[in-house]
Amino acid sequence: IEEGQLINVRITTNDTLTFINTILSTVSVYGNYALKGTIYAFQNNIFKGTATNLEGIINLPGYSTVLSFEGDLINYGSIQHSEVHLYHNVTNYGTWFNQTTKFVGGDQKIIMNSAGHPFDGVQIIINNADAVVKCGTNTEISPDHFFLGNGTLDCNEFILKANTVFHNGKISNADQIVLHGFYENVILEGVRRIDETNRLK
């Protein structure tokens, strides 16, 4: 689909969807699929199944809306949006910079990223105190703030590279925490080593 708008559509596919500068509004996608091209995600868009982003998903300029991934998300491209809701697992091999990234619900989520491709942005939020966000690789987290919401970031014996302020919750099972983290009302449990300029309050 090239340019224009796609509105009030349900798509089921196990193929590649190509959007060239296309605005999506109230679009639901089901299956195991790849997303190619530049998508302007407006409002009420829900991606289910396994979504693999190959290029760009960005916010429609001038609007603040929610983009939801209710299945697994694998990002090789760029996701830059006002608010992204994650209900399941997420892997980042590309650019991740959202105003808000929110882990939704009490189910465990697995996060992974490749070196040099952090989960970045303004804020990351865990919205459920029962939630465990579990690392599947050494993980880089670099937003301005990470609100744990009394939930748990389980590093799963991997290294946590932190350039953020953590608030209100638990970080557990880190082999090592490095870089420049700040921890406000955070419990560190089973953390073997803390290096560089990490500060606890």
LUMGUTOR-678909 format. One line per field, with one value per residue (C-alpha): residue number from 1; chain; y, z, x negated. Coordinates in Angstrom, 2 decimals. Layout:
<recs>
seq	NUM,...
mol	A,...
y	Y,...
z	Z,...
x	X,...
</recs>
This chain:
<recs>
seq	1,2,3,4,5,6,7,8,9,10,11,12,13,14,15,16,17,18,19,20,21,22,23,24,25,26,27,28,29,30,31,32,33,34,35,36,37,38,39,40,41,42,43,44,45,46,47,48,49,50,51,52,53,54,55,56,57,58,59,60,61,62,63,64,65,66,67,68,69,70,71,72,73,74,75,76,77,78,79,80,81,82,83,84,85,86,87,88,89,90,91,92,93,94,95,96,97,98,99,100,101,102,103,104,105,106,107,108,109,110,111,112,113,114,115,116,117,118,119,120,121,122,123,124,125,126,127,128,129,130,131,132,133,134,135,136,137,138,139,140,141,142,143,144,145,146,147,148,149,150,151,152,153,154,155,156,157,158,159,160,161,162,163,164,165,166,167,168,169,170,171,172,173,174,175,176,177,178,179,180,181,182,183,184,185,186,187,188,189,190,191,192,193,194,195,196,197,198,199,200,201
mol	A,A,A,A,A,A,A,A,A,A,A,A,A,A,A,A,A,A,A,A,A,A,A,A,A,A,A,A,A,A,A,A,A,A,A,A,A,A,A,A,A,A,A,A,A,A,A,A,A,A,A,A,A,A,A,A,A,A,A,A,A,A,A,A,A,A,A,A,A,A,A,A,A,A,A,A,A,A,A,A,A,A,A,A,A,A,A,A,A,A,A,A,A,A,A,A,A,A,A,A,A,A,A,A,A,A,A,A,A,A,A,A,A,A,A,A,A,A,A,A,A,A,A,A,A,A,A,A,A,A,A,A,A,A,A,A,A,A,A,A,A,A,A,A,A,A,A,A,A,A,A,A,A,A,A,A,A,A,A,A,A,A,A,A,A,A,A,A,A,A,A,A,A,A,A,A,A,A,A,A,A,A,A,A,A,A,A,A,A,A,A,A,A,A,A,A,A,A,A,A,A
y	0.00,3.26,6.49,7.38,5.94,2.51,2.78,0.22,-2.89,-6.38,-8.21,-11.85,-12.88,-14.91,-12.81,-9.40,-6.27,-3.29,0.20,3.14,6.32,4.96,6.17,3.35,3.98,1.28,-1.52,-5.00,-7.44,-11.17,-13.94,-14.17,-11.40,-8.83,-5.09,-3.25,0.42,3.50,3.27,6.32,4.67,6.90,5.47,2.11,-0.02,-3.52,-6.00,-9.59,-12.78,-12.31,-8.99,-8.42,-4.78,-4.35,-0.59,2.30,2.65,6.24,8.45,10.62,14.07,16.25,13.44,11.36,7.87,4.28,1.54,-1.98,-5.21,-8.07,-10.79,-11.05,-8.14,-8.34,-5.00,-4.75,-1.26,1.80,2.26,5.88,6.52,8.43,5.34,1.65,-1.05,-4.46,-7.47,-10.18,-10.64,-8.07,-8.22,-5.12,-5.20,-1.68,1.74,1.89,5.40,6.05,8.68,5.83,2.09,0.25,-3.42,-4.24,-6.99,-9.45,-12.08,-12.60,-10.90,-11.73,-8.81,-9.11,-6.72,-6.80,-4.81,-1.10,-1.23,-0.24,0.16,3.95,6.82,9.04,6.45,2.73,1.58,-1.75,-1.24,-4.32,-5.17,-8.90,-8.53,-9.91,-8.53,-11.06,-10.55,-13.13,-11.57,-8.99,-6.01,-2.29,0.12,3.86,5.87,8.89,6.92,3.30,3.04,-0.53,-0.10,-2.46,-5.16,-6.98,-6.67,-10.14,-9.99,-13.81,-13.94,-11.61,-8.23,-5.14,-2.01,0.81,4.47,5.41,6.26,3.24,3.84,1.68,-2.03,-4.86,-5.70,-9.29,-11.88,-9.60,-11.06,-7.45,-3.96,-1.43,2.13,4.97,3.89,5.63,3.63,5.23,2.94,-0.12,-3.50,-5.18,-8.93,-11.52,-8.91,-10.17,-7.02,-3.30,-1.23,2.28,5.19,3.41,5.17,3.87,6.07
z	0.00,-1.13,0.70,1.64,4.67,5.74,8.15,10.02,8.53,9.86,8.13,8.57,6.89,7.19,4.57,4.24,4.42,2.64,3.54,1.74,3.74,4.76,7.67,9.67,11.86,13.67,11.90,13.43,12.02,12.80,11.89,11.65,9.35,8.43,8.19,5.49,4.49,6.51,8.66,10.28,13.15,14.14,16.57,17.71,15.82,17.23,15.99,17.08,16.40,15.67,14.04,12.53,11.75,8.93,8.39,10.11,12.41,13.53,15.20,13.06,13.71,16.09,17.70,20.84,20.36,21.52,19.36,20.72,20.10,21.63,20.36,19.97,18.37,16.61,15.51,12.87,11.77,13.69,16.13,17.20,18.61,21.32,23.27,22.60,24.63,24.83,25.93,25.17,24.20,22.40,20.64,19.40,16.71,15.47,16.77,19.72,20.86,22.11,24.40,26.45,26.28,28.55,29.52,29.99,32.14,34.72,32.35,32.11,29.14,27.63,26.34,24.19,22.25,20.30,21.40,20.60,20.11,23.50,24.57,24.62,24.82,27.49,29.82,30.18,32.47,34.00,34.76,36.88,40.23,39.41,36.17,35.57,32.63,32.04,30.04,27.38,26.55,27.95,27.91,27.32,28.75,28.15,28.60,30.87,33.40,34.01,36.28,37.60,39.11,41.97,39.38,38.68,36.06,36.16,34.49,34.33,35.06,32.15,32.23,32.56,30.88,32.45,31.47,33.24,36.52,37.92,40.21,42.65,42.15,42.03,39.83,40.30,39.17,37.34,36.68,36.49,36.29,34.42,33.06,34.70,36.51,39.38,41.65,43.62,45.96,44.11,45.64,44.12,44.70,43.61,41.84,41.74,40.76,40.24,38.36,37.02,38.25,39.40,42.36,44.87,46.84
x	0.00,-1.56,-0.73,2.83,4.64,5.79,8.73,10.88,9.28,8.52,5.65,4.65,1.39,-1.81,-3.57,-5.23,-3.09,-4.61,-3.41,-5.03,-4.37,-0.98,1.16,2.77,5.81,7.83,5.98,5.62,3.08,3.04,0.57,-3.21,-4.29,-6.92,-6.28,-8.19,-8.27,-7.34,-4.22,-2.63,-0.76,2.15,4.72,6.15,3.65,3.10,0.52,1.16,-0.75,-4.47,-5.37,-8.83,-9.50,-12.01,-11.90,-10.09,-7.09,-6.66,-4.11,-1.85,-3.39,-1.42,0.59,0.14,1.60,1.07,-0.46,0.14,-1.77,0.24,-2.09,-5.86,-7.70,-11.07,-12.49,-15.22,-14.24,-13.12,-10.24,-9.76,-6.32,-4.48,-3.39,-4.03,-2.23,-3.91,-1.87,-4.42,-8.08,-10.22,-13.60,-15.41,-18.11,-17.40,-16.38,-14.00,-13.07,-9.55,-8.13,-6.63,-7.19,-4.75,-4.81,-1.13,0.38,-0.94,-2.37,-6.11,-7.75,-11.16,-13.25,-16.36,-18.56,-21.80,-24.84,-24.57,-20.79,-19.33,-15.75,-15.78,-13.33,-11.82,-10.27,-9.70,-6.89,-5.87,-2.18,-1.50,-3.11,-2.85,-4.77,-8.25,-10.20,-12.97,-16.16,-17.00,-20.37,-22.75,-20.43,-20.94,-18.36,-18.76,-15.54,-15.46,-13.35,-12.32,-9.28,-9.24,-5.76,-6.66,-7.24,-10.51,-13.22,-14.83,-18.24,-18.35,-22.11,-22.91,-24.68,-22.47,-23.82,-21.85,-21.79,-18.57,-16.87,-15.02,-12.02,-10.04,-10.51,-13.02,-16.00,-17.13,-19.67,-22.11,-25.54,-26.74,-25.25,-27.38,-27.29,-25.36,-22.21,-20.43,-18.12,-15.30,-13.35,-14.66,-15.56,-18.62,-18.37,-20.92,-23.08,-26.66,-28.53,-27.90,-30.47,-31.08,-28.91,-25.76,-24.15,-21.64,-19.28
</recs>
